[in-house]
Amino acid sequence: MAISETSDGKIHILYLVKYAPGVSYQMLMDKCLESLYFDFFTFSSCYNELVAGNLLDRSITDTGTGEVIGSNETITITRGGEAILEDVEGTLNLQTLGYLKKAASELASAVITSNEVKAFMKPASSGKGMTITLSTVRDGINFTCTFDTDTEEEAERIIGNWRKDSSSLFKDFIGKLLK
């Protein structure tokens, strides 16, 4: 891996994280690999060096947003990362800057969309099965429901279906209630 490739990769990651607030590790990695500028190993190396250098912060929480079951790693840029990006942003060529603006806009939109749909599960208070909480915000309506399932497998299937198709499930549910 060439030094300039690593440096450019770090600048790309800093830019995307700054202009797509709340981006998760998974979303960032997917966007970087999609660009074909990065392979997985280059991305991982650049990302880990940025975190180790205190230019990026990461927090690990269960966001319920559906990229992975369980915990998601959410990335933020530090003041040091912003300072470095501010110094080099003006040196980026127009083609690279155009690509980064488009990619950051797509990522920011994906973050907003993923935050509209949430699903959590935890062991049921009865000690048998799982308690699921599903929520979404659609057309200005906040929708949340909580219920128990018999098995963890059933809960995971319900959560996967909700994350994949919450928009139509929500519309069907509200439509049937309004009949």
LUMTIRO-240118 format. One record per residue: x, y, z of N, C-alpha, C in turn; residue in one letter; residue number from 1. Coordinates in steps of 0.02 Angstrom, whole numbers, plus 50000, padded with zeros to 5 digits. Layout:
LUMTIRO-240118
((X, Y, Z), (X, Y, Z), (X, Y, Z), 'A', NUM)
...
END
This chain:
LUMTIRO-240118
((50043, 49942, 50000), (50000, 50000, 50000), (50045, 50062, 50000), 'M', 1)
((50037, 50103, 49951), (50078, 50163, 49944), (50057, 50215, 49995), 'A', 2)
((50105, 50258, 50014), (50091, 50310, 50064), (50037, 50357, 50039), 'I', 3)
((50040, 50376, 49975), (49989, 50422, 49949), (49920, 50390, 49948), 'S', 4)
((49917, 50324, 49935), (49854, 50289, 49935), (49823, 50289, 50005), 'E', 5)
((49865, 50278, 50056), (49842, 50280, 50125), (49820, 50350, 50145), 'T', 6)
((49859, 50400, 50127), (49842, 50469, 50144), (49777, 50490, 50110), 'S', 7)
((49770, 50474, 50046), (49708, 50490, 50011), (49649, 50454, 50042), 'D', 8)
((49659, 50391, 50059), (49606, 50352, 50090), (49583, 50383, 50156), 'G', 9)
((49630, 50405, 50196), (49613, 50436, 50260), (49575, 50501, 50249), 'K', 10)
((49595, 50540, 50200), (49559, 50602, 50185), (49487, 50586, 50163), 'I', 11)
((49479, 50535, 50122), (49412, 50515, 50099), (49368, 50496, 50159), 'H', 12)
((49396, 50455, 50203), (49358, 50433, 50261), (49340, 50493, 50305), 'I', 13)
((49387, 50536, 50320), (49373, 50595, 50361), (49318, 50638, 50329), 'L', 14)
((49321, 50647, 50264), (49271, 50688, 50230), (49201, 50657, 50237), 'Y', 15)
((49197, 50592, 50223), (49132, 50557, 50227), (49103, 50559, 50297), 'L', 16)
((49145, 50549, 50347), (49120, 50550, 50416), (49098, 50620, 50437), 'V', 17)
((49135, 50671, 50416), (49116, 50739, 50433), (49049, 50759, 50402), 'K', 18)
((49038, 50741, 50340), (48979, 50765, 50305), (48921, 50715, 50304), 'Y', 19)
((48928, 50660, 50341), (48873, 50613, 50351), (48869, 50597, 50425), 'A', 20)
((48847, 50646, 50465), (48846, 50636, 50538), (48804, 50575, 50557), 'P', 21)
((48831, 50538, 50605), (48796, 50479, 50629), (48808, 50416, 50588), 'G', 22)
((48854, 50420, 50541), (48867, 50362, 50497), (48894, 50304, 50539), 'V', 23)
((48873, 50245, 50521), (48898, 50185, 50556), (48959, 50158, 50521), 'S', 24)
((48996, 50117, 50556), (49054, 50085, 50526), (49033, 50045, 50464), 'Y', 25)
((48979, 50008, 50469), (48956, 49966, 50414), (48939, 50008, 50352), 'Q', 26)
((48903, 50063, 50362), (48885, 50106, 50306), (48946, 50138, 50274), 'M', 27)
((48992, 50161, 50317), (49054, 50192, 50293), (49095, 50142, 50253), 'L', 28)
((49103, 50083, 50279), (49142, 50032, 50244), (49109, 50015, 50177), 'M', 29)
((49043, 50005, 50177), (49008, 49989, 50115), (49018, 50043, 50062), 'D', 30)
((49012, 50106, 50083), (49020, 50162, 50035), (49091, 50165, 50009), 'K', 31)
((49140, 50155, 50052), (49210, 50157, 50031), (49226, 50100, 49983), 'C', 32)
((49202, 50040, 49998), (49215, 49983, 49954), (49178, 49989, 49888), 'L', 33)
((49119, 50020, 49890), (49080, 50032, 49829), (49117, 50076, 49780), 'E', 34)
((49159, 50121, 49806), (49194, 50169, 49764), (49248, 50137, 49721), 'S', 35)
((49267, 50076, 49739), (49321, 50040, 49705), (49389, 50074, 49715), 'L', 36)
((49391, 50129, 49753), (49454, 50161, 49771), (49488, 50121, 49825), 'Y', 37)
((49448, 50091, 49869), (49472, 50052, 49925), (49461, 49978, 49913), 'F', 38)
((49507, 49937, 49937), (49491, 49868, 49949), (49482, 49862, 50024), 'D', 39)
((49459, 49806, 50048), (49444, 49799, 50119), (49505, 49812, 50162), 'F', 40)
((49563, 49788, 50142), (49622, 49795, 50184), (49646, 49868, 50187), 'F', 41)
((49642, 49903, 50132), (49660, 49974, 50132), (49612, 50013, 50176), 'T', 42)
((49547, 50000, 50169), (49498, 50033, 50210), (49511, 50020, 50284), 'F', 43)
((49520, 49957, 50302), (49531, 49938, 50372), (49593, 49972, 50401), 'S', 44)
((49646, 49972, 50362), (49708, 50003, 50385), (49699, 50078, 50396), 'S', 45)
((49669, 50112, 50348), (49658, 50185, 50354), (49612, 50200, 50413), 'C', 46)
((49558, 50163, 50418), (49509, 50174, 50472), (49542, 50165, 50540), 'Y', 47)
((49577, 50109, 50549), (49609, 50095, 50613), (49661, 50147, 50632), 'N', 48)
((49699, 50171, 50582), (49749, 50223, 50596), (49716, 50289, 50616), 'E', 49)
((49659, 50305, 50585), (49623, 50366, 50604), (49596, 50362, 50675), 'L', 50)
((49570, 50304, 50694), (49545, 50295, 50762), (49603, 50297, 50811), 'V', 51)
((49657, 50261, 50796), (49716, 50259, 50841), (49747, 50329, 50848), 'A', 52)
((49744, 50370, 50796), (49772, 50437, 50797), (49725, 50489, 50826), 'G', 53)
((49668, 50467, 50853), (49618, 50511, 50883), (49590, 50562, 50834), 'N', 54)
((49585, 50543, 50772), (49554, 50586, 50721), (49482, 50566, 50709), 'L', 55)
((49464, 50505, 50729), (49395, 50481, 50729), (49380, 50451, 50797), 'L', 56)
((49318, 50459, 50818), (49294, 50425, 50879), (49241, 50375, 50858), 'D', 57)
((49236, 50323, 50896), (49183, 50274, 50883), (49147, 50258, 50947), 'R', 58)
((49082, 50249, 50941), (49043, 50227, 50998), (49004, 50165, 50977), 'S', 59)
((49001, 50118, 51022), (48969, 50055, 51006), (48906, 50050, 51049), 'I', 60)
((48848, 50048, 51015), (48784, 50043, 51049), (48736, 50003, 51006), 'T', 61)
((48683, 49981, 51037), (48631, 49948, 50999), (48583, 50002, 50976), 'D', 62)
((48590, 50023, 50913), (48549, 50077, 50887), (48481, 50053, 50862), 'T', 63)
((48475, 49989, 50851), (48412, 49962, 50826), (48398, 49980, 50755), 'G', 64)
((48449, 50004, 50719), (48437, 50028, 50651), (48442, 49975, 50597), 'T', 65)
((48467, 49917, 50614), (48461, 49862, 50567), (48518, 49846, 50522), 'G', 66)
((48574, 49880, 50526), (48629, 49862, 50483), (48659, 49796, 50505), 'E', 67)
((48661, 49785, 50568), (48683, 49721, 50596), (48639, 49707, 50656), 'V', 68)
((48629, 49644, 50671), (48592, 49628, 50731), (48638, 49639, 50790), 'I', 69)
((48614, 49674, 50839), (48655, 49688, 50898), (48684, 49758, 50894), 'G', 70)
((48748, 49763, 50911), (48780, 49829, 50917), (48803, 49856, 50850), 'S', 71)
((48798, 49921, 50843), (48825, 49957, 50786), (48879, 50004, 50810), 'N', 72)
((48930, 50013, 50770), (48983, 50059, 50786), (48969, 50124, 50748), 'E', 73)
((48956, 50178, 50784), (48942, 50242, 50754), (49006, 50284, 50756), 'T', 74)
((49022, 50318, 50701), (49085, 50353, 50692), (49072, 50429, 50694), 'I', 75)
((49117, 50465, 50729), (49116, 50538, 50727), (49187, 50563, 50716), 'T', 76)
((49192, 50621, 50686), (49257, 50651, 50675), (49275, 50694, 50736), 'I', 77)
((49337, 50692, 50756), (49360, 50732, 50814), (49380, 50802, 50790), 'T', 78)
((49395, 50845, 50837), (49419, 50913, 50819), (49484, 50908, 50780), 'R', 79)
((49528, 50862, 50801), (49591, 50852, 50765), (49579, 50830, 50694), 'G', 80)
((49531, 50784, 50685), (49514, 50761, 50618), (49486, 50817, 50575), 'G', 81)
((49444, 50859, 50605), (49416, 50916, 50569), (49470, 50966, 50549), 'E', 82)
((49518, 50976, 50593), (49573, 51023, 50579), (49614, 50998, 50520), 'A', 83)
((49630, 50935, 50520), (49669, 50907, 50465), (49629, 50911, 50400), 'I', 84)
((49565, 50892, 50403), (49524, 50895, 50343), (49518, 50966, 50317), 'L', 85)
((49511, 51014, 50361), (49507, 51084, 50340), (49571, 51106, 50304), 'E', 86)
((49628, 51082, 50328), (49691, 51099, 50296), (49699, 51070, 50226), 'D', 87)
((49673, 51010, 50215), (49685, 50976, 50151), (49626, 50980, 50102), 'V', 88)
((49567, 50998, 50127), (49507, 50998, 50085), (49516, 51042, 50023), 'E', 89)
((49547, 51099, 50031), (49558, 51145, 49976), (49607, 51120, 49923), 'G', 90)
((49644, 51069, 49939), (49693, 51041, 49892), (49665, 50984, 49850), 'T', 91)
((49603, 50962, 49865), (49574, 50907, 49828), (49555, 50930, 49757), 'L', 92)
((49568, 50887, 49708), (49549, 50906, 49640), (49472, 50903, 49633), 'N', 93)
((49446, 50938, 49584), (49373, 50945, 49576), (49337, 50878, 49567), 'L', 94)
((49368, 50833, 49531), (49337, 50768, 49519), (49330, 50729, 49585), 'Q', 95)
((49383, 50729, 49624), (49381, 50694, 49689), (49332, 50727, 49736), 'T', 96)
((49333, 50793, 49738), (49288, 50830, 49782), (49215, 50818, 49761), 'L', 97)
((49202, 50817, 49696), (49134, 50803, 49672), (49111, 50734, 49693), 'G', 98)
((49155, 50685, 49686), (49137, 50618, 49706), (49123, 50615, 49781), 'Y', 99)
((49166, 50646, 49822), (49158, 50644, 49894), (49093, 50680, 49916), 'L', 100)
((49076, 50735, 49884), (49014, 50770, 49901), (48954, 50726, 49886), 'K', 101)
((48955, 50693, 49829), (48899, 50649, 49810), (48895, 50589, 49858), 'K', 102)
((48952, 50558, 49873), (48953, 50501, 49918), (48930, 50520, 49988), 'A', 103)
((48953, 50578, 50012), (48933, 50601, 50079), (48858, 50616, 50082), 'A', 104)
((48832, 50645, 50029), (48760, 50659, 50026), (48720, 50594, 50027), 'S', 105)
((48742, 50544, 49989), (48708, 50479, 49989), (48712, 50446, 50058), 'E', 106)
((48770, 50451, 50090), (48778, 50423, 50157), (48733, 50458, 50207), 'L', 107)
((48731, 50524, 50205), (48690, 50563, 50252), (48617, 50544, 50243), 'A', 108)
((48595, 50536, 50182), (48526, 50515, 50169), (48513, 50445, 50196), 'S', 109)
((48561, 50400, 50188), (48553, 50331, 50213), (48551, 50331, 50290), 'A', 110)
((48589, 50375, 50322), (48588, 50380, 50395), (48518, 50402, 50418), 'V', 111)
((48490, 50452, 50386), (48423, 50476, 50403), (48372, 50420, 50394), 'I', 112)
((48376, 50386, 50338), (48329, 50331, 50324), (48336, 50276, 50376), 'T', 113)
((48397, 50257, 50392), (48406, 50202, 50440), (48383, 50221, 50509), 'S', 114)
((48386, 50285, 50526), (48363, 50307, 50592), (48287, 50311, 50596), 'N', 115)
((48252, 50307, 50539), (48179, 50308, 50540), (48150, 50241, 50559), 'E', 116)
((48188, 50188, 50552), (48164, 50120, 50565), (48208, 50089, 50618), 'V', 117)
((48177, 50068, 50673), (48216, 50037, 50727), (48181, 49973, 50750), 'K', 118)
((48222, 49926, 50772), (48196, 49863, 50799), (48244, 49837, 50851), 'A', 119)
((48217, 49820, 50910), (48257, 49794, 50964), (48225, 49730, 50990), 'F', 120)
((48267, 49687, 51019), (48240, 49629, 51054), (48279, 49619, 51118), 'M', 121)
((48245, 49592, 51168), (48277, 49575, 51231), (48238, 49516, 51260), 'K', 122)
((48268, 49481, 51307), (48232, 49425, 51337), (48167, 49449, 51369), 'P', 123)
((48114, 49410, 51360), (48049, 49428, 51388), (48051, 49424, 51464), 'A', 124)
((48013, 49466, 51498), (48011, 49467, 51571), (47985, 49402, 51600), 'S', 125)
((47946, 49365, 51560), (47919, 49301, 51583), (47974, 49247, 51586), 'S', 126)
((48032, 49262, 51555), (48086, 49214, 51554), (48082, 49167, 51494), 'G', 127)
((48029, 49171, 51456), (48021, 49129, 51396), (48013, 49174, 51335), 'K', 128)
((48054, 49163, 51285), (48048, 49201, 51223), (48081, 49269, 51227), 'G', 129)
((48062, 49311, 51180), (48093, 49378, 51173), (48038, 49431, 51171), 'M', 130)
((48056, 49490, 51195), (48013, 49549, 51188), (48042, 49591, 51132), 'T', 131)
((48000, 49608, 51083), (48021, 49646, 51025), (47989, 49715, 51028), 'I', 132)
((48028, 49766, 51011), (48001, 49833, 51002), (48018, 49855, 50931), 'T', 133)
((47966, 49874, 50894), (47973, 49898, 50825), (47950, 49970, 50823), 'L', 134)
((47986, 50012, 50787), (47964, 50082, 50780), (47985, 50110, 50713), 'S', 135)
((47948, 50161, 50693), (47963, 50197, 50631), (47931, 50266, 50635), 'T', 136)
((47955, 50310, 50593), (47925, 50376, 50584), (47908, 50380, 50509), 'V', 137)
((47844, 50386, 50494), (47821, 50390, 50425), (47768, 50444, 50420), 'R', 138)
((47776, 50487, 50371), (47726, 50539, 50358), (47709, 50579, 50421), 'D', 139)
((47759, 50592, 50462), (47749, 50631, 50523), (47716, 50592, 50580), 'G', 140)
((47706, 50527, 50570), (47674, 50486, 50622), (47728, 50443, 50655), 'I', 141)
((47732, 50446, 50721), (47777, 50403, 50759), (47739, 50339, 50776), 'N', 142)
((47766, 50283, 50757), (47734, 50218, 50769), (47782, 50174, 50809), 'F', 143)
((47757, 50146, 50864), (47796, 50100, 50905), (47750, 50044, 50929), 'T', 144)
((47774, 49983, 50926), (47737, 49928, 50955), (47786, 49881, 50989), 'C', 145)
((47763, 49850, 51043), (47803, 49803, 51081), (47762, 49741, 51094), 'T', 146)
((47792, 49683, 51083), (47758, 49620, 51095), (47808, 49564, 51107), 'F', 147)
((47784, 49508, 51131), (47827, 49450, 51146), (47821, 49397, 51091), 'D', 148)
((47876, 49362, 51080), (47877, 49304, 51035), (47899, 49243, 51075), 'T', 149)
((47888, 49184, 51046), (47905, 49122, 51081), (47979, 49106, 51078), 'D', 150)
((48012, 49124, 51023), (48082, 49104, 51014), (48124, 49163, 50989), 'T', 151)
((48189, 49157, 50999), (48235, 49208, 50973), (48236, 49206, 50897), 'E', 152)
((48232, 49148, 50867), (48232, 49142, 50794), (48172, 49178, 50764), 'E', 153)
((48114, 49170, 50796), (48053, 49205, 50772), (48063, 49281, 50779), 'E', 154)
((48092, 49302, 50834), (48105, 49373, 50846), (48152, 49401, 50792), 'A', 155)
((48206, 49365, 50777), (48253, 49387, 50726), (48220, 49392, 50657), 'E', 156)
((48176, 49344, 50642), (48141, 49346, 50577), (48095, 49406, 50573), 'R', 157)
((48059, 49420, 50627), (48013, 49477, 50629), (48053, 49542, 50623), 'I', 158)
((48107, 49548, 50660), (48149, 49608, 50657), (48177, 49618, 50587), 'I', 159)
((48202, 49564, 50556), (48228, 49569, 50487), (48175, 49592, 50438), 'G', 160)
((48115, 49564, 50444), (48061, 49584, 50399), (48040, 49657, 50411), 'N', 161)
((48039, 49678, 50474), (48022, 49748, 50490), (48073, 49796, 50460), 'W', 162)
((48136, 49779, 50469), (48189, 49823, 50444), (48188, 49826, 50367), 'R', 163)
((48170, 49772, 50336), (48170, 49768, 50263), (48108, 49801, 50233), 'K', 164)
((48051, 49795, 50267), (47988, 49815, 50235), (47942, 49855, 50282), 'D', 165)
((47971, 49894, 50326), (47930, 49931, 50375), (47881, 49979, 50343), 'S', 166)
((47900, 50009, 50288), (47855, 50058, 50256), (47789, 50027, 50237), 'S', 167)
((47790, 49972, 50201), (47727, 49942, 50180), (47691, 49908, 50238), 'S', 168)
((47728, 49879, 50285), (47696, 49849, 50344), (47660, 49902, 50385), 'L', 169)
((47691, 49960, 50394), (47661, 50015, 50431), (47598, 50039, 50396), 'F', 170)
((47602, 50049, 50330), (47543, 50072, 50292), (47486, 50022, 50295), 'K', 171)
((47501, 49958, 50289), (47450, 49906, 50295), (47417, 49906, 50364), 'D', 172)
((47458, 49911, 50416), (47433, 49910, 50484), (47387, 49970, 50496), 'F', 173)
((47411, 50029, 50480), (47370, 50090, 50491), (47307, 50088, 50447), 'I', 174)
((47315, 50065, 50385), (47258, 50060, 50339), (47204, 50014, 50367), 'G', 175)
((47223, 49958, 50396), (47173, 49911, 50425), (47141, 49941, 50487), 'K', 176)
((47178, 49979, 50526), (47149, 50011, 50585), (47099, 50066, 50567), 'L', 177)
((47111, 50098, 50510), (47068, 50154, 50490), (47007, 50132, 50450), 'L', 178)
((47000, 50068, 50435), (46942, 50044, 50396), (46878, 50055, 50433), 'K', 179)
END
